[in-house]
Amino acid sequence: MIVDIKNVNKDYIQGKMSVNVLKNINLSVDKGEYIAIMGPSGSGKTTLMNIIGCLDVQTSGEYLLENQDVSKTNDDKMSDIRNKKIGFVFQQFHLLPKLNAMENVALPLLYRGVDKEERMKMASDALEKVGLGERKKFMPNQLSGGQCQRVAIARAIAGNPVLLLADEPTGALDTKSGEQVMELFKKLNDEGATIIMITHEQEIAEHANKIYYIRDGELRKEK
């Protein structure tokens, strides 16, 4: 099992009040699964994504990532887990404008300590996998929005993470580019990638094999 969340709650302090944002969340994701989590603004889906992505920790409950209780690690170890085990794809591409596609993809591998020759090979392979083998030296401003998102996906998968976490991955794209990104996710999942996608669009969620819905901090399975 990749993700095992048991009775997770998340509280935030607002003034003198404690606000319960997540309420007894339970979620299990096996290797190779492709799930979507839907919910309106303020539903708690971003908070849940941050916990799954080791960007935040729960107030109570248990979160195991590959059977490791990540909430019991320090900040440095949490950062190491994010870098080595989780690939992130966001609505905005977050590409560095002064780096070409291959350099952008290779950057997280640099932070991991991978030597230059190996990280450039890994970056090149990832760009080939997303169909951008001929655009490795292109700068972000020379690429379309859909191509920039594919570079971001290549960056997310280059280090062979155990989990691909996508937050509104088509939100900044036109319909055609969005469909191409969804086709790419399907291809990656067919090749064994474990994917959790956060979205508010039913049409996008339908690409996943399972759909969960979160409202008022409570999670339920829809499909």
Phi, psi and omega in degrees: 000135181274308182240130177222104182251126184233118174050046183277131174238148175224123179246143172238145178267122175239106185066239178258006183253147173258123182254123181274103185274321176242137188234104175049055180283131174233128182205129176237132180231118179275163177302131178088359178281156178228106183239153174242141175242117181254157175172150179287172176302134179083006183281340183109000185293324178292320177298317178297318178300319181296324177290314178300322181276007179060032174264347179208166178236151181288159175283321177209168184095187188227136174232114177252128173247113188052046177068012176254127178283095188289338181290345181262014179256160178277176185299319181296318180292322178298318178298321179295320178297315179301316184291323188262334189247344185234130173256127184255136171231121183251171178299314174271146192283331179055043174270142178281123189296336183267002177249143177283178186303313183293321179294322176298316180294324184282345189302312179298332178289329174298315179295334179282344180095014178286134182293160191302313183300316182290317182291327177291325176294316179297319178295318179298315179298320181293321178292324175299319183295328180265009175082023180240030181301331181270000183238026183298328183264003180286143174277157181307323181285356176260002183245151175286171178300316179297322178291321177299321179292326177292326173298317179297323177292319177301318178298322181291327185260351187301325183269014180053059180290159177280342183218131173256119184246115185244125181250107182048055189294343179251006187298333182256014186245155171287170187301314182297314180295322178298318178295322178296320177294319178295323176296323178293317177300319178299317179298316180296319178295320177299332179273000174114359181291140174265123188233132168241122183242130176261128180205158173251002183258120180300319182299322178287318180300328183297343177289337180281164179276336176224144178236129174245152180235132178243130178215133180053035176081004181247135185253135174219155180274136180255327187220000000 
